[in-house]
Amino acid sequence: MARLDVSDVLLDPDFMDMLVCHRNAVVVGSNGRNQTQSTATPFYGVVTTNSGFNMDRREDGTLIKGAINIHTQFALLSGDNGHIADEIEWHGKRYIVSQVLDNQHYGIGFVKAICELKPLSG
């Protein structure tokens, strides 16, 4: 792929949205048990569609699935050994970062994060 610096577009306020990154860490509580501690950090990024919203019909009900792409210079975590994947809040919905790709060819420091809609639990 050709090196195309689109950082002027990705940093343009007309394209950027404010998102919130909920970073979870496992800490040992006062009772000696593991607990999840979350910190919320606002950041800016350009959100594009990935797969849209799809409905899966299942015998026990329906499940709405969806994914978005976020292009940003904010360091997002997709989770690995020792880290929990970041959760992103955007337009009242929560997404889980499933993959982070290096997008240096679009401008220095940019990543593309693929985020999947967090399933409802209940």
C-alpha positions in Angstrom: 0.0 0.0 0.0 1.3 3.5 -0.8 2.3 5.7 2.0 -0.5 8.3 2.2 -0.5 10.7 5.1 -4.1 11.4 6.0 -3.4 12.7 9.5 -4.8 16.1 8.6 -8.2 14.4 7.9 -8.0 12.1 10.9 -7.2 15.0 13.2 -9.9 17.3 11.7 -12.6 18.1 14.4 -15.3 17.6 11.7 -14.4 13.9 11.5 -13.4 13.1 15.1 -15.7 11.9 17.8 -15.1 11.8 21.5 -15.0 8.3 22.9 -14.3 6.9 26.4 -11.8 4.1 26.9 -12.6 1.9 30.0 -9.3 0.2 30.8 -9.7 -2.7 33.2 -7.0 -4.1 35.4 -7.0 -6.9 37.9 -5.8 -5.9 41.4 -5.7 -7.7 44.7 -8.3 -6.4 47.1 -8.0 -5.9 50.8 -9.6 -9.4 51.3 -6.8 -11.0 49.2 -9.1 -11.7 46.2 -8.7 -10.5 42.7 -10.9 -7.6 41.7 -11.3 -5.7 38.5 -10.6 -2.0 38.7 -11.7 0.3 35.8 -10.4 3.7 34.8 -12.2 5.8 32.2 -10.2 8.0 29.8 -11.7 10.2 27.2 -10.0 10.3 23.8 -10.6 11.3 20.2 -10.8 9.1 17.1 -12.5 8.7 13.8 -15.2 6.0 13.9 -16.1 4.1 10.7 -18.4 1.1 10.2 -17.0 -2.4 10.1 -19.8 -4.9 9.7 -22.8 -2.8 10.8 -25.4 -4.2 13.1 -26.6 -7.7 12.3 -29.3 -9.7 14.0 -28.7 -13.4 14.7 -31.9 -15.4 15.3 -31.4 -18.1 17.9 -33.8 -20.6 19.4 -33.5 -18.8 22.8 -33.9 -15.3 21.3 -32.1 -12.8 19.2 -28.6 -11.4 19.4 -27.6 -8.1 17.9 -24.0 -8.1 16.7 -22.0 -5.3 15.3 -18.5 -3.8 15.0 -16.9 -0.5 14.4 -13.4 0.6 13.4 -11.6 3.4 15.3 -8.7 5.3 13.8 -6.8 7.1 16.5 -3.4 7.9 18.0 -4.6 6.8 21.5 -3.0 3.5 22.5 -5.7 0.9 22.8 -5.3 -2.7 24.1 -7.0 -5.7 22.5 -6.1 -7.9 25.5 -3.4 -10.6 25.8 -1.7 -12.5 28.4 -1.8 -10.3 31.5 -4.0 -7.5 30.0 -7.8 -7.2 29.7 -9.2 -5.8 26.4 -10.3 -2.2 26.6 -13.9 -1.3 26.4 -14.9 1.7 24.3 -18.0 3.7 25.0 -19.4 5.5 21.9 -23.0 6.9 21.4 -24.3 5.1 24.4 -23.0 1.7 23.5 -20.1 -0.4 24.7 -17.6 -2.1 22.4 -14.8 -4.5 23.2 -11.5 -3.9 21.4 -10.8 -7.2 19.6 -7.9 -6.2 17.4 -5.4 -3.3 17.1 -3.6 -2.8 13.8 -0.7 -0.5 13.1 -1.8 2.2 10.7 1.5 4.0 10.4 1.1 4.2 6.6 -1.8 6.7 7.2 0.2 9.0 9.5 2.7 8.7 12.4 1.3 7.1 15.5 -2.1 6.0 14.1 -3.7 2.7 14.9 -6.9 1.1 13.7 -8.9 -0.7 16.4 -11.6 -3.2 15.4 -14.2 -3.1 18.2 -17.1 -5.5 18.6 -20.4 -4.6 20.2 -20.5 -5.8 23.8 -23.2 -8.4 24.2 -25.9 -7.7 26.7 -25.9 -9.9 29.7 -28.8 -10.5 32.0 
